[in-house]
Amino acid sequence: MNSSPVLGSDRIVTIDIIRGFALFGIFLVNMPAFHSAEFLRSFNAVEADLSGVDYWIDLFFTLFIDMKFFTIFSFLFGLGFYIFMSRAEQKGLKVTPLYLRRILGLFLFGAAHLIFLWFGDILHTYALTGLLLLAFYKRKIKTMIIWAFSLLLAINALFSLTLLLPSGLLEEFQDMNVSAYNDQYDEYVDAYTTAGYGELISYRLGAELVPLIFNAIPAMIPVLAMFLFGLAAGKAGIFRPDTPHLGLIRKIRNITFLISIPLVTLLALFKLEIIGEGVKNSTYVQVFTSLSGVTLCFFYISALTLLLRKNQWQKRLRPLGFAGQMALTNYLSQSIMCVLIFVGLGLYEEVSLWAGTLIALAIFSAQIIFSYFWLKKFQFGPFEWLWRSFTYGKFQSMKKKDPAPGTVDNRGIL
């Protein structure tokens, strides 16, 4: 029985490009949380006071990026789960123990990232939620889709409950949150700007990690929904090079585009406070950001999938694929670089949104270049190599091997 890693298929370029595309969008919306007290504002539901270029960048992010790229990444995890499991079965491996080691490795990465670097880690949430996928692997596609839509309905209904409360009561809550934010702000920023590294970690354990633990289950609901969509797509063979589902992909692209138009329009109207009830506007923005996040996610995925069936577009967008093939390494290195820049160099709360966006563009461009040259010599990124080695219980070959004549270079994502 072959216990070597399960490698990807010849459609890996398309998947890696979409993953790189998602990684870039996630980094853009994550950047404010690296250089500013975004956690404190988000936890207390206090909006940043933005003006000028920052205001319009924030609006653009809300309409077209926030919750749109995170959902793509989650969808791809579910798709990757199916590929991993099905290929492991084909090779006669013990699938469940192998996957559990893989998930444990991901959780360890996420826990270290969360504790030692940044509160916004998603890897530990993916690992915990990924355990639930084992219960769905053998289920029918229809069952997966029903569960996914039901979970999305549940989480958005939960978001909407605030709308049932009287505006007066919500205003009182808002005043309390603003007061709590003002009381905590100086201490929070002081920890990030003057405390030593050990002191900062100790402070973050209470100020950030405890609230995140209480929010763990709600955070898992939309993640599991997108995992199930990705699992269903993998099981249906939608992303196979010879897929018979091109017509379905086109329908999904067209339908999600049409649905997204009114959702994004309403989101813009509430975000700009052209319509709405003032204190309830934040809830409307949250709900329509969530809903449009799903529809635009499927529009982006389907549109890119169709576009990348054309060789010229694969060549044009291939740089995103280099970053996507090393998504774990690039995701973690983004945090390392940002902590060094903003905390290490004393720039925390000193950077505007537009400046942070430019820094994100520069860092991601550098990551594309680094990924390109790294992958010319090696099969996997550094953290991907560690993850694979942990999963398969032995150190994996790192050097890139020249494919035999007449074969396809299938080094994969799993």
Disulfide bonds with the S-S distance in Angstrom:
none
